Amino acid sequence: MATNPLFVGTPVVGSAQLSVANTNRDGTGTIVTVLTAGTSGTRVEHVRIRATGTTTAGVIRLYIHDGTTARLYEEILVSAVTPSTTTASFTYQWTAPAPFILPATYSLRASTHNAEAFNIVAMGGNF
């Protein structure tokens, strides 16, 4: 057990693009790695999701991968949006519960229910 507080030392940004439909909730199918933990672990502060075009009602799923198995952690509902010069594309910012720590060898992964393109950016820091 640590006797002194531990703070992140290096900022980390992880990113990925989703576009392959995956209706599974069990960690199988196409899921992409958004952020991989550093050698001493990583604190995730928030995850920003932005569609790159038109969306229909669907779901973005976030998974915790322990190096072997992906487990569903969060589901984010996607609304139908047709972007234009007056309407922004779908966007969502998921703020991690405090503290949200990925141990070494773990990663944050994501999938999309519908075959629509999303950019996912996770921000945090390595210990």
N, CA, C and O atoms as a printed pandas DataFrame, in Angstrom:
     atom_number atom_name residue_name chain_id  residue_number  x_coord  y_coord  z_coord
0              1         N          MET        A               1    0.836   -1.172    0.000
1              2        CA          MET        A               1    0.000    0.000    0.000
2              3         C          MET        A               1    0.885    1.241    0.000
3              4         O          MET        A               1    1.865    1.315    0.741
4              5         N          ALA        A               2    0.534    2.206   -0.832
5              6        CA          ALA        A               2    1.311    3.440   -0.923
6              7         C          ALA        A               2    1.110    4.300    0.316
7              8         O          ALA        A               2    0.002    4.402    0.842
8              9         N          THR        A               3    2.187    4.914    0.772
9             10        CA          THR        A               3    2.098    5.804    1.921
10            11         C          THR        A               3    2.074    7.267    1.502
11            12         O          THR        A               3    1.782    8.148    2.311
12            13         N          ASN        A               4    2.387    7.524    0.221
13            14        CA          ASN        A               4    2.366    8.875   -0.320
14            15         C          ASN        A               4    1.423    8.935   -1.517
15            16         O          ASN        A               4    1.240    7.933   -2.209
16            17         N          PRO        A               5    0.823   10.099   -1.768
17            18        CA          PRO        A               5   -0.058   10.203   -2.935
18            19         C          PRO        A               5    0.725   10.011   -4.225
19            20         O          PRO        A               5    1.909   10.340   -4.302
20            21         N          LEU        A               6    0.055    9.477   -5.227
21            22        CA          LEU        A               6    0.664    9.240   -6.526
22            23         C          LEU        A               6   -0.068   10.072   -7.564
23            24         O          LEU        A               6   -1.291    9.995   -7.680
24            25         N          PHE        A               7    0.678   10.865   -8.317
25            26        CA          PHE        A               7    0.094   11.728   -9.335
26            27         C          PHE        A               7    0.584   11.297  -10.703
27            28         O          PHE        A               7    1.669   10.732  -10.835
28            29         N          VAL        A               8   -0.228   11.567  -11.730
29            30        CA          VAL        A               8    0.221   11.253  -13.081
30            31         C          VAL        A               8    1.412   12.141  -13.411
31            32         O          VAL        A               8    1.481   13.294  -12.985
32            33         N          GLY        A               9    2.354   11.584  -14.180
33            34        CA          GLY        A               9    3.558   12.318  -14.519
34            35         C          GLY        A               9    3.641   12.710  -15.981
35            36         O          GLY        A               9    4.318   13.678  -16.326
36            37         N          THR        A              10    2.960   11.969  -16.847
37            38        CA          THR        A              10    3.030   12.212  -18.282
38            39         C          THR        A              10    1.632   12.251  -18.868
39            40         O          THR        A              10    0.884   11.283  -18.729
40            41         N          PRO        A              11    1.259   13.345  -19.520
41            42        CA          PRO        A              11   -0.042   13.385  -20.181
42            43         C          PRO        A              11   -0.119   12.331  -21.288
43            44         O          PRO        A              11    0.875   12.035  -21.951
44            45         N          VAL        A              12   -1.305   11.778  -21.474
45            46        CA          VAL        A              12   -1.509   10.753  -22.487
46            47         C          VAL        A              12   -2.773   11.067  -23.273
47            48         O          VAL        A              12   -3.800   11.436  -22.705
48            49         N          VAL        A              13   -2.679   10.916  -24.595
49            50        CA          VAL        A              13   -3.844   11.019  -25.476
50            51         C          VAL        A              13   -3.860    9.775  -26.343
51            52         O          VAL        A              13   -2.875    9.464  -27.012
52            53         N          GLY        A              14   -4.966    9.070  -26.333
53            54        CA          GLY        A              14   -5.142    7.909  -27.200
54            55         C          GLY        A              14   -6.288    8.187  -28.147
55            56         O          GLY        A              14   -7.246    8.868  -27.781
56            57         N          SER        A              15   -6.201    7.669  -29.363
57            58        CA          SER        A              15   -7.290    7.918  -30.306
58            59         C          SER        A              15   -7.474    6.731  -31.245
59            60         O          SER        A              15   -6.561    5.935  -31.465
60            61         N          ALA        A              16   -8.677    6.641  -31.786
61            62        CA          ALA        A              16   -9.010    5.582  -32.726
62            63         C          ALA        A              16  -10.208    6.032  -33.549
63            64         O          ALA        A              16  -10.921    6.963  -33.175
64            65         N          GLN        A              17  -10.417    5.366  -34.662
65            66        CA          GLN        A              17  -11.618    5.616  -35.452
66            67         C          GLN        A              17  -12.397    4.310  -35.560
67            68         O          GLN        A              17  -11.845    3.256  -35.874
68            69         N          LEU        A              18  -13.696    4.412  -35.293
69            70        CA          LEU        A              18  -14.602    3.265  -35.408
70            71         C          LEU        A              18  -15.395    3.397  -36.689
71            72         O          LEU        A              18  -15.753    4.507  -37.083
72            73         N          SER        A              19  -15.674    2.294  -37.340
73            74        CA          SER        A              19  -16.562    2.346  -38.507
74            75         C          SER        A              19  -17.201    1.003  -38.836
75            76         O          SER        A              19  -18.105    0.940  -39.669
76            77         N          VAL        A              20  -16.748   -0.074  -38.195
77            78        CA          VAL        A              20  -17.277   -1.408  -38.475
78            79         C          VAL        A              20  -18.370   -1.743  -37.465
79            80         O          VAL        A              20  -18.145   -1.677  -36.256
80            81         N          ALA        A              21  -19.547   -2.099  -37.960
81            82        CA          ALA        A              21  -20.663   -2.437  -37.076
82            83         C          ALA        A              21  -20.340   -3.668  -36.234
83            84         O          ALA        A              21  -19.781   -4.650  -36.724
84            85         N          ASN        A              22  -20.704   -3.591  -34.955
85            86        CA          ASN        A              22  -20.518   -4.702  -34.035
86            87         C          ASN        A              22  -21.654   -4.644  -33.021
87            88         O          ASN        A              22  -21.662   -3.783  -32.141
88            89         N          THR        A              23  -22.604   -5.550  -33.142
89            90        CA          THR        A              23  -23.763   -5.552  -32.249
90            91         C          THR        A              23  -23.523   -6.349  -30.961
91            92         O          THR        A              23  -24.397   -6.401  -30.095
92            93         N          ASN        A              24  -22.359   -6.961  -30.834
93            94        CA          ASN        A              24  -22.046   -7.775  -29.653
94            95         C          ASN        A              24  -21.790   -6.918  -28.429
95            96         O          ASN        A              24  -21.267   -5.807  -28.525
96            97         N          ARG        A              25  -22.163   -7.448  -27.285
97            98        CA          ARG        A              25  -21.877   -6.794  -26.004
98            99         C          ARG        A              25  -20.905   -7.614  -25.159
99           100         O          ARG        A              25  -20.618   -7.262  -24.015
100          101         N          ASP        A              26  -20.406   -8.701  -25.726
101          102        CA          ASP        A              26  -19.578   -9.621  -24.952
102          103         C          ASP        A              26  -18.080   -9.465  -25.202
103          104         O          ASP        A              26  -17.299  -10.315  -24.775
104          105         N          GLY        A              27  -17.663   -8.397  -25.887
105          106        CA          GLY        A              27  -16.245   -8.168  -26.124
106          107         C          GLY        A              27  -15.700   -8.871  -27.348
107          108         O          GLY        A              27  -14.496   -8.824  -27.602
108          109         N          THR        A              28  -16.567   -9.525  -28.114
109          110        CA          THR        A              28  -16.133  -10.167  -29.352
110          111         C          THR        A              28  -16.490   -9.278  -30.539
111          112         O          THR        A              28  -17.153   -8.252  -30.383
112          113         N          GLY        A              29  -16.051   -9.674  -31.701
113          114        CA          GLY        A              29  -16.299   -8.871  -32.896
114          115         C          GLY        A              29  -15.255   -7.777  -33.015
115          116         O          GLY        A              29  -14.231   -7.813  -32.333
116          117         N          THR        A              30  -15.512   -6.808  -33.874
117          118        CA          THR        A              30  -14.548   -5.739  -34.120
118          119         C          THR        A              30  -14.610   -4.687  -33.020
119          120         O          THR        A              30  -15.603   -3.972  -32.887
120          121         N          ILE        A              31  -13.544   -4.599  -32.236
121          122        CA          ILE        A              31  -13.372   -3.519  -31.268
122          123         C          ILE        A              31  -11.975   -2.942  -31.482
123          124         O          ILE        A              31  -11.046   -3.677  -31.816
124          125         N          VAL        A              32  -11.824   -1.642  -31.294
125          126        CA          VAL        A              32  -10.541   -1.005  -31.547
126          127         C          VAL        A              32   -9.936   -0.498  -30.236
127          128         O          VAL        A              32  -10.653   -0.157  -29.295
128          129         N          THR        A              33   -8.619   -0.458  -30.199
129          130        CA          THR        A              33   -7.906    0.051  -29.034
130          131         C          THR        A              33   -7.850    1.569  -29.098
131          132         O          THR        A              33   -7.376    2.138  -30.082
132          133         N          VAL        A              34   -8.331    2.221  -28.051
133          134        CA          VAL        A              34   -8.315    3.675  -27.964
134          135         C          VAL        A              34   -7.089    4.132  -27.175
135          136         O          VAL        A              34   -6.410    5.079  -27.572
136          137         N          LEU        A              35   -6.807    3.465  -26.065
137          138        CA          LEU        A              35   -5.704    3.870  -25.185
138          139         C          LEU        A              35   -5.164    2.641  -24.478
139          140         O          LEU        A              35   -5.924    1.837  -23.938
140          141         N          THR        A              36   -3.833    2.501  -24.485
141          142        CA          THR        A              36   -3.177    1.414  -23.773
142          143         C          THR        A              36   -2.458    1.991  -22.566
143          144         O          THR        A              36   -1.774    3.009  -22.667
144          145         N          ALA        A              37   -2.616    1.339  -21.427
145          146        CA          ALA        A              37   -2.004    1.829  -20.185
146          147         C          ALA        A              37   -0.483    1.790  -20.258
147          148         O          ALA        A              37    0.100    0.927  -20.914
148          149         N          GLY        A              38    0.149    2.746  -19.568
149          150        CA          GLY        A              38    1.598    2.783  -19.457
150          151         C          GLY        A              38    2.103    1.695  -18.525
151          152         O          GLY        A              38    1.310    0.956  -17.941
152          153         N          THR        A              39    3.409    1.594  -18.384
153          154        CA          THR        A              39    4.012    0.516  -17.596
154          155         C          THR        A              39    3.681    0.576  -16.106
155          156         O          THR        A              39    3.790   -0.433  -15.409
156          157         N          SER        A              40    3.274    1.759  -15.607
157          158        CA          SER        A              40    2.877    1.873  -14.198
158          159         C          SER        A              40    1.390    2.186  -14.050
159          160         O          SER        A              40    0.928    2.533  -12.963
160          161         N          GLY        A              41    0.647    2.062  -15.147
161          162        CA          GLY        A              41   -0.782    2.327  -15.122
162          163         C          GLY        A              41   -1.106    3.710  -15.669
163          164         O          GLY        A              41   -0.230    4.566  -15.790
164          165         N          THR        A              42   -2.382    3.915  -15.998
165          166        CA          THR        A              42   -2.842    5.165  -16.603
166          167         C          THR        A              42   -4.167    5.577  -15.996
167          168         O          THR        A              42   -5.061    4.754  -15.798
168          169         N          ARG        A              43   -4.281    6.858  -15.704
169          170        CA          ARG        A              43   -5.549    7.422  -15.254
170          171         C          ARG        A              43   -6.240    8.034  -16.466
171          172         O          ARG        A              43   -5.649    8.852  -17.172
172          173         N          VAL        A              44   -7.498    7.638  -16.712
173          174        CA          VAL        A              44   -8.285    8.181  -17.822
174          175         C          VAL        A              44   -9.215    9.247  -17.261
175          176         O          VAL        A              44  -10.012    8.970  -16.364
176          177         N          GLU        A              45   -9.116   10.464  -17.785
177          178        CA          GLU        A              45   -9.942   11.583  -17.324
178          179         C          GLU        A              45  -11.259   11.667  -18.083
179          180         O          GLU        A              45  -12.326   11.776  -17.479
180          181         N          HIS        A              46  -11.180   11.614  -19.416
181          182        CA          HIS        A              46  -12.411   11.654  -20.206
182          183         C          HIS        A              46  -12.185   11.088  -21.600
183          184         O          HIS        A              46  -11.056   10.954  -22.070
184          185         N          VAL        A              47  -13.306   10.760  -22.245
185          186        CA          VAL        A              47  -13.301   10.221  -23.599
186          187         C          VAL        A              47  -14.253   11.073  -24.435
187          188         O          VAL        A              47  -15.410   11.268  -24.061
188          189         N          ARG        A              48  -13.773   11.569  -25.547
189          190        CA          ARG        A              48  -14.586   12.408  -26.444
190          191         C          ARG        A              48  -14.901   11.602  -27.696
191          192         O          ARG        A              48  -14.011   11.015  -28.312
192          193         N          ILE        A              49  -16.176   11.582  -28.063
193          194        CA          ILE        A              49  -16.644   10.848  -29.235
194          195         C          ILE        A              49  -17.228   11.856  -30.216
195          196         O          ILE        A              49  -18.057   12.685  -29.841
196          197         N          ARG        A              50  -16.797   11.783  -31.468
197          198        CA          ARG        A              50  -17.294   12.708  -32.498
198          199         C          ARG        A              50  -17.547   11.911  -33.772
199          200         O          ARG        A              50  -16.646   11.248  -34.287
200          201         N          ALA        A              51  -18.782   11.979  -34.282
201          202        CA          ALA        A              51  -19.105   11.344  -35.558
202          203         C          ALA        A              51  -18.470   12.151  -36.684
203          204         O          ALA        A              51  -18.343   13.372  -36.589
204          205         N          THR        A              52  -18.074   11.465  -37.744
205          206        CA          THR        A              52  -17.484   12.154  -38.885
206          207         C          THR        A              52  -18.497   12.402  -39.995
207          208         O          THR        A              52  -18.158   12.947  -41.045
208          209         N          GLY        A              53  -19.741   12.001  -39.757
209          210        CA          GLY        A              53  -20.803   12.199  -40.754
210          211         C          GLY        A              53  -22.164   11.964  -40.131
211          212         O          GLY        A              53  -22.334   12.086  -38.918
212          213         N          THR        A              54  -23.113   11.632  -40.951
213          214        CA          THR        A              54  -24.490   11.381  -40.507
214          215         C          THR        A              54  -24.547   10.147  -39.615
215          216         O          THR        A              54  -23.874    9.149  -39.872
216          217         N          THR        A              55  -25.365   10.228  -38.555
217          218        CA          THR        A              55  -25.563    9.096  -37.660
218          219         C          THR        A              55  -27.039    8.731  -37.587
219          220         O          THR        A              55  -27.921    9.566  -37.790
220          221         N          THR        A              56  -27.280    7.457  -37.289
221          222        CA          THR        A              56  -28.621    6.978  -36.977
222          223         C          THR        A              56  -28.594    6.531  -35.512
223          224         O          THR        A              56  -27.524    6.416  -34.915
224          225         N          ALA        A              57  -29.760    6.283  -34.943
225          226        CA          ALA        A              57  -29.806    5.851  -33.546
226          227         C          ALA        A              57  -28.959    4.594  -33.378
227          228         O          ALA        A              57  -29.120    3.625  -34.120
228          229         N          GLY        A              58  -28.063    4.616  -32.406
229          230        CA          GLY        A              58  -27.175    3.482  -32.189
230          231         C          GLY        A              58  -26.489    3.575  -30.844
231          232         O          GLY        A              58  -26.964    4.259  -29.938
232          233         N          VAL        A              59  -25.361    2.879  -30.716
233          234        CA          VAL        A              59  -24.643    2.802  -29.444
234          235         C          VAL        A              59  -23.141    2.740  -29.712
235          236         O          VAL        A              59  -22.689    2.048  -30.625
236          237         N          ILE        A              60  -22.381    3.467  -28.910
237          238        CA          ILE        A              60  -20.931    3.296  -28.835
238          239         C          ILE        A              60  -20.670    2.542  -27.541
239          240         O          ILE        A              60  -21.210    2.899  -26.494
240          241         N          ARG        A              61  -19.850    1.507  -27.605
241          242        CA          ARG        A              61  -19.546    0.709  -26.414
242          243         C          ARG        A              61  -18.072    0.857  -26.050
243          244         O          ARG        A              61  -17.197    0.785  -26.913
244          245         N          LEU        A              62  -17.811    1.064  -24.765
245          246        CA          LEU        A              62  -16.453    1.120  -24.246
246          247         C          LEU        A              62  -16.184   -0.158  -23.463
247          248         O          LEU        A              62  -17.028   -0.625  -22.699
248          249         N          TYR        A              63  -14.997   -0.712  -23.666
249          250        CA          TYR        A              63  -14.589   -1.962  -23.026
250          251         C          TYR        A              63  -13.289   -1.771  -22.273
251          252         O          TYR        A              63  -12.463   -0.936  -22.641
252          253         N          ILE        A              64  -13.113   -2.548  -21.217
253          254        CA          ILE        A              64  -11.844   -2.661  -20.531
254          255         C          ILE        A              64  -11.252   -4.000  -20.965
255          256         O          ILE        A              64  -11.871   -5.051  -20.801
256          257         N          HIS        A              65  -10.049   -3.943  -21.518
257          258        CA          HIS        A              65   -9.370   -5.161  -21.984
258          259         C          HIS        A              65   -8.187   -5.430  -21.057
259          260         O          HIS        A              65   -7.330   -4.565  -20.871
260          261         N          ASP        A              66   -8.142   -6.621  -20.479
261          262        CA          ASP        A              66   -7.114   -6.947  -19.486
262          263         C          ASP        A              66   -5.871   -7.601  -20.078
263          264         O          ASP        A              66   -5.029   -8.119  -19.344
264          265         N          GLY        A              67   -5.757   -7.578  -21.386
265          266        CA          GLY        A              67   -4.645   -8.248  -22.057
266          267         C          GLY        A              67   -5.086   -9.547  -22.692
267          268         O          GLY        A              67   -4.413  -10.077  -23.576
268          269         N          THR        A              68   -6.228  -10.062  -22.238
269          270        CA          THR        A              68   -6.768  -11.307  -22.769
270          271         C          THR        A              68   -8.227  -11.162  -23.185
271          272         O          THR        A              68   -8.620  -11.605  -24.264
272          273         N          THR        A              69   -9.024  -10.540  -22.324
273          274        CA          THR        A              69  -10.471  -10.487  -22.519
274          275         C          THR        A              69  -10.979   -9.056  -22.423
275          276         O          THR        A              69  -10.537   -8.281  -21.575
276          277         N          ALA        A              70  -11.917   -8.717  -23.309
277          278        CA          ALA        A              70  -12.568   -7.404  -23.255
278          279         C          ALA        A              70  -13.906   -7.552  -22.531
279          280         O          ALA        A              70  -14.692   -8.450  -22.832
280          281         N          ARG        A              71  -14.152   -6.660  -21.576
281          282        CA          ARG        A              71  -15.408   -6.648  -20.825
282          283         C          ARG        A              71  -16.112   -5.328  -21.049
283          284         O          ARG        A              71  -15.490   -4.269  -20.975
284          285         N          LEU        A              72  -17.409   -5.381  -21.324
285          286        CA          LEU        A              72  -18.207   -4.175  -21.529
286          287         C          LEU        A              72  -18.193   -3.330  -20.271
287          288         O          LEU        A              72  -18.451   -3.826  -19.174
288          289         N          TYR        A              73  -17.886   -2.040  -20.436
289          290        CA          TYR        A              73  -17.823   -1.126  -19.300
290          291         C          TYR        A              73  -18.893   -0.046  -19.378
291          292         O          TYR        A              73  -19.500    0.300  -18.365
292          293         N          GLU        A              74  -19.128    0.487  -20.570
293          294        CA          GLU        A              74  -20.051    1.618  -20.712
294          295         C          GLU        A              74  -20.711    1.569  -22.080
295          296         O          GLU        A              74  -20.092    1.169  -23.066
296          297         N          GLU        A              75  -21.986    1.983  -22.133
297          298        CA          GLU        A              75  -22.689    2.147  -23.404
298          299         C          GLU        A              75  -23.150    3.593  -23.518
299          300         O          GLU        A              75  -23.736    4.144  -22.587
300          301         N          ILE        A              76  -22.881    4.200  -24.667
301          302        CA          ILE        A              76  -23.243    5.585  -24.922
302          303         C          ILE        A              76  -24.213    5.605  -26.089
303          304         O          ILE        A              76  -23.887    5.152  -27.186
304          305         N          LEU        A              77  -25.405    6.131  -25.850
305          306        CA          LEU        A              77  -26.414    6.176  -26.904
306          307         C          LEU        A              77  -26.082    7.261  -27.918
307          308         O          LEU        A              77  -25.739    8.389  -27.563
308          309         N          VAL        A              78  -26.192    6.889  -29.188
309          310        CA          VAL        A              78  -25.944    7.809  -30.295
310          311         C          VAL        A              78  -27.292    8.222  -30.869
311          312         O          VAL        A              78  -28.145    7.374  -31.131
312          313         N          SER        A              79  -27.482    9.515  -31.064
313          314        CA          SER        A              79  -28.729   10.005  -31.647
314          315         C          SER        A              79  -28.557   10.225  -33.147
315          316         O          SER        A              79  -27.442   10.355  -33.652
316          317         N          ALA        A              80  -29.675   10.261  -33.833
317          318        CA          ALA        A              80  -29.663   10.508  -35.278
318          319         C          ALA        A              80  -29.379   11.985  -35.525
319          320         O          ALA        A              80  -30.085   12.858  -35.020
320          321         N          VAL        A              81  -28.330   12.255  -36.314
321          322        CA          VAL        A              81  -27.956   13.630  -36.639
322          323         C          VAL        A              81  -27.478   13.665  -38.086
323          324         O          VAL        A              81  -26.672   12.838  -38.513
324          325         N          THR        A              82  -27.989   14.635  -38.826
325          326        CA          THR        A              82  -27.480   14.909  -40.168
326          327         C          THR        A              82  -26.738   16.233  -40.100
327          328         O          THR        A              82  -27.366   17.291  -40.055
328          329         N          PRO        A              83  -25.403   16.189  -40.091
329          330        CA          PRO        A              83  -24.644   17.431  -39.934
330          331         C          PRO        A              83  -24.755   18.333  -41.170
331          332         O          PRO        A              83  -24.910   17.862  -42.297
332          333         N          SER        A              84  -24.672   19.625  -40.921
333          334        CA          SER        A              84  -24.724   20.627  -41.989
334          335         C          SER        A              84  -23.957   21.854  -41.502
335          336         O          SER        A              84  -23.241   21.784  -40.503
336          337         N          THR        A              85  -24.104   22.960  -42.194
337          338        CA          THR        A              85  -23.429   24.185  -41.756
338          339         C          THR        A              85  -24.093   24.790  -40.525
339          340         O          THR        A              85  -23.533   25.689  -39.898
340          341         N          THR        A              86  -25.279   24.305  -40.174
341          342        CA          THR        A              86  -25.975   24.820  -38.995
342          343         C          THR        A              86  -26.180   23.761  -37.905
343          344         O          THR        A              86  -26.661   24.072  -36.816
344          345         N          THR        A              87  -25.814   22.518  -38.204
345          346        CA          THR        A              87  -25.964   21.427  -37.241
346          347         C          THR        A              87  -24.656   20.652  -37.149
347          348         O          THR        A              87  -24.178   20.107  -38.143
348          349         N          ALA        A              88  -24.084   20.607  -35.954
349          350        CA          ALA        A              88  -22.835   19.864  -35.748
350          351         C          ALA        A              88  -23.103   18.364  -35.756
351          352         O          ALA        A              88  -24.207   17.920  -35.442
352          353         N          SER        A              89  -22.090   17.594  -36.114
353          354        CA          SER        A              89  -22.210   16.143  -36.066
354          355         C          SER        A              89  -22.355   15.691  -34.616
355          356         O          SER        A              89  -22.066   16.442  -33.685
356          357         N          PHE        A              90  -22.812   14.442  -34.441
357          358        CA          PHE        A              90  -22.983   13.888  -33.096
358          359         C          PHE        A              90  -21.673   13.995  -32.324
359          360         O          PHE        A              90  -20.605   13.675  -32.846
360          361         N          THR        A              91  -21.766   14.447  -31.082
361          362        CA          THR        A              91  -20.601   14.494  -30.206
362          363         C          THR        A              91  -21.034   14.171  -28.780
363          364         O          THR        A              91  -22.159   14.462  -28.373
364          365         N          TYR        A              92  -20.120   13.565  -28.033
365          366        CA          TYR        A              92  -20.405   13.205  -26.654
366          367         C          TYR        A              92  -19.091   13.193  -25.888
367          368         O          TYR        A              92  -18.072   12.723  -26.394
368          369         N          GLN        A              93  -19.120   13.709  -24.680
369          370        CA          GLN        A              93  -17.948   13.621  -23.821
370          371         C          GLN        A              93  -18.301   12.810  -22.596
371          372         O          GLN        A              93  -19.149   13.206  -21.797
372          373         N          TRP        A              94  -17.644   11.667  -22.454
373          374        CA          TRP        A              94  -17.827   10.790  -21.320
374          375         C          TRP        A              94  -16.762   11.125  -20.296
375          376         O          TRP        A              94  -15.568   11.017  -20.576
376          377         N          THR        A              95  -17.184   11.528  -19.116
377          378        CA          THR        A              95  -16.245   11.837  -18.052
378          379         C          THR        A              95  -16.123   10.625  -17.148
379          380         O          THR        A              95  -17.116   10.115  -16.628
380          381         N          ALA        A              96  -14.910   10.179  -16.972
381          382        CA          ALA        A              96  -14.658    8.975  -16.191
382          383         C          ALA        A              96  -14.995    9.185  -14.724
383          384         O          ALA        A              96  -14.775   10.267  -14.179
384          385         N          PRO        A              97  -15.528    8.154  -14.087
385          386        CA          PRO        A              97  -15.725    8.245  -12.643
386          387         C          PRO        A              97  -14.354    8.352  -11.979
387          388         O          PRO        A              97  -13.379    7.788  -12.477
388          389         N          ALA        A              98  -14.273    9.054  -10.885
389          390        CA          ALA        A              98  -12.962    9.282  -10.264
390          391         C          ALA        A              98  -12.691    8.233   -9.213
391          392         O          ALA        A              98  -13.592    7.934   -8.429
392          393         N          PRO        A              99  -11.531    7.667   -9.148
393          394        CA          PRO        A              99  -10.544    7.647  -10.225
394          395         C          PRO        A              99  -10.805    6.467  -11.160
395          396         O          PRO        A              99  -11.277    5.416  -10.727
396          397         N          PHE        A             100  -10.501    6.646  -12.411
397          398        CA          PHE        A             100  -10.644    5.587  -13.412
398          399         C          PHE        A             100   -9.233    5.208  -13.855
399          400         O          PHE        A             100   -8.631    5.887  -14.687
400          401         N          ILE        A             101   -8.716    4.125  -13.294
401          402        CA          ILE        A             101   -7.326    3.727  -13.491
402          403         C          ILE        A             101   -7.267    2.439  -14.306
403          404         O          ILE        A             101   -7.945    1.459  -13.998
404          405         N          LEU        A             102   -6.440    2.463  -15.355
405          406        CA          LEU        A             102   -6.144    1.249  -16.109
406          407         C          LEU        A             102   -4.799    0.721  -15.624
407          408         O          LEU        A             102   -3.802    1.436  -15.716
408          409         N          PRO        A             103   -4.738   -0.495  -15.116
409          410        CA          PRO        A             103   -3.457   -1.069  -14.715
410          411         C          PRO        A             103   -2.573   -1.329  -15.943
411          412         O          PRO        A             103   -3.062   -1.356  -17.073
412          413         N          ALA        A             104   -1.285   -1.518  -15.713
413          414        CA          ALA        A             104   -0.369   -1.881  -16.793
414          415         C          ALA        A             104   -0.912   -3.111  -17.517
415          416         O          ALA        A             104   -1.499   -3.990  -16.885
416          417         N          THR        A             105   -0.727   -3.181  -18.803
417          418        CA          THR        A             105   -1.195   -4.231  -19.736
418          419         C          THR        A             105   -2.675   -4.111  -20.087
419          420         O          THR        A             105   -3.141   -4.830  -20.970
420          421         N          TYR        A             106   -3.427   -3.237  -19.436
421          422        CA          TYR        A             106   -4.838   -3.056  -19.753
422          423         C          TYR        A             106   -4.984   -2.001  -20.850
423          424         O          TYR        A             106   -4.079   -1.203  -21.092
424          425         N          SER        A             107   -6.147   -2.017  -21.508
425          426        CA          SER        A             107   -6.432   -0.989  -22.507
426          427         C          SER        A             107   -7.917   -0.652  -22.507
427          428         O          SER        A             107   -8.762   -1.438  -22.079
428          429         N          LEU        A             108   -8.199    0.544  -23.003
429          430        CA          LEU        A             108   -9.572    0.992  -23.214
430          431         C          LEU        A             108   -9.873    0.760  -24.681
431          432         O          LEU        A             108   -9.116    1.196  -25.549
432          433         N          ARG        A             109  -10.967    0.079  -24.963
433          434        CA          ARG        A             109  -11.327   -0.248  -26.342
434          435         C          ARG        A             109  -12.759    0.195  -26.616
435          436         O          ARG        A             109  -13.509    0.503  -25.690
436          437         N          ALA        A             110  -13.133    0.224  -27.895
437          438        CA          ALA        A             110  -14.460    0.727  -28.259
438          439         C          ALA        A             110  -14.988    0.026  -29.500
439          440         O          ALA        A             110  -14.232   -0.525  -30.301
440          441         N          SER        A             111  -16.310    0.062  -29.634
441          442        CA          SER        A             111  -16.972   -0.439  -30.844
442          443         C          SER        A             111  -18.198    0.415  -31.117
443          444         O          SER        A             111  -18.677    1.138  -30.243
444          445         N          THR        A             112  -18.699    0.322  -32.345
445          446        CA          THR        A             112  -19.923    1.018  -32.724
446          447         C          THR        A             112  -20.961   -0.001  -33.176
447          448         O          THR        A             112  -20.641   -0.955  -33.885
448          449         N          HIS        A             113  -22.185    0.206  -32.766
449          450        CA          HIS        A             113  -23.283   -0.700  -33.113
450          451         C          HIS        A             113  -23.605   -0.631  -34.602
451          452         O          HIS        A             113  -23.878   -1.655  -35.229
452          453         N          ASN        A             114  -23.574    0.577  -35.170
453          454        CA          ASN        A             114  -23.888    0.781  -36.586
454          455         C          ASN        A             114  -22.608    1.050  -37.367
455          456         O          ASN        A             114  -21.624    1.533  -36.806
456          457         N          ALA        A             115  -22.618    0.743  -38.639
457          458        CA          ALA        A             115  -21.453    0.972  -39.502
458          459         C          ALA        A             115  -21.374    2.450  -39.875
459          460         O          ALA        A             115  -21.610    2.834  -41.021
460          461         N          GLU        A             116  -21.038    3.267  -38.881
461          462        CA          GLU        A             116  -20.884    4.715  -39.057
462          463         C          GLU        A             116  -19.559    5.114  -38.437
463          464         O          GLU        A             116  -19.118    4.504  -37.463
464          465         N          ALA        A             117  -18.921    6.133  -38.994
465          466        CA          ALA        A             117  -17.574    6.506  -38.558
466          467         C          ALA        A             117  -17.595    7.477  -37.380
467          468         O          ALA        A             117  -18.314    8.476  -37.383
468          469         N          PHE        A             118  -16.787    7.151  -36.376
469          470        CA          PHE        A             118  -16.624    7.986  -35.179
470          471         C          PHE        A             118  -15.144    8.094  -34.848
471          472         O          PHE        A             118  -14.406    7.115  -34.954
472          473         N          ASN        A             119  -14.719    9.266  -34.454
473          474        CA          ASN        A             119  -13.390    9.442  -33.873
474          475         C          ASN        A             119  -13.546    9.425  -32.366
475          476         O          ASN        A             119  -14.430   10.077  -31.811
476          477         N          ILE        A             120  -12.669    8.664  -31.705
477          478        CA          ILE        A             120  -12.710    8.558  -30.252
478          479         C          ILE        A             120  -11.348    8.996  -29.720
479          480         O          ILE        A             120  -10.315    8.496  -30.164
480          481         N          VAL        A             121  -11.348    9.920  -28.777
481          482        CA          VAL        A             121  -10.109   10.427  -28.189
482          483         C          VAL        A             121  -10.224   10.292  -26.670
483          484         O          VAL        A             121  -11.166   10.803  -26.065
484          485         N          ALA        A             122   -9.267    9.606  -26.066
485          486        CA          ALA        A             122   -9.215    9.457  -24.605
486          487         C          ALA        A             122   -8.034   10.269  -24.086
487          488         O          ALA        A             122   -6.943   10.235  -24.655
488          489         N          MET        A             123   -8.269   11.000  -22.996
489          490        CA          MET        A             123   -7.209   11.824  -22.413
490          491         C          MET        A             123   -7.013   11.473  -20.952
491          492         O          MET        A             123   -7.969   11.189  -20.230
492          493         N          GLY        A             124   -5.782   11.498  -20.539
493          494        CA          GLY        A             124   -5.455   11.184  -19.159
494          495         C          GLY        A             124   -3.977   11.343  -18.925
495          496         O          GLY        A             124   -3.346   12.241  -19.483
496          497         N          GLY        A             125   -3.407   10.461  -18.090
497          498        CA          GLY        A             125   -1.991   10.546  -17.791
498          499         C          GLY        A             125   -1.443    9.236  -17.272
499          500         O          GLY        A             125   -2.153    8.448  -16.647
500          501         N          ASN        A             126   -0.156    9.013  -17.542
501          502        CA          ASN        A             126    0.544    7.830  -17.041
502          503         C          ASN        A             126    1.170    8.123  -15.684
503          504         O          ASN        A             126    1.613    9.241  -15.420
504          505         N          PHE        A             127    1.202    7.101  -14.824
505          506        CA          PHE        A             127    1.863    7.218  -13.525
506          507         C          PHE        A             127    3.343    6.966  -13.693
507          508         O          PHE        A             127    4.092    7.016  -12.717
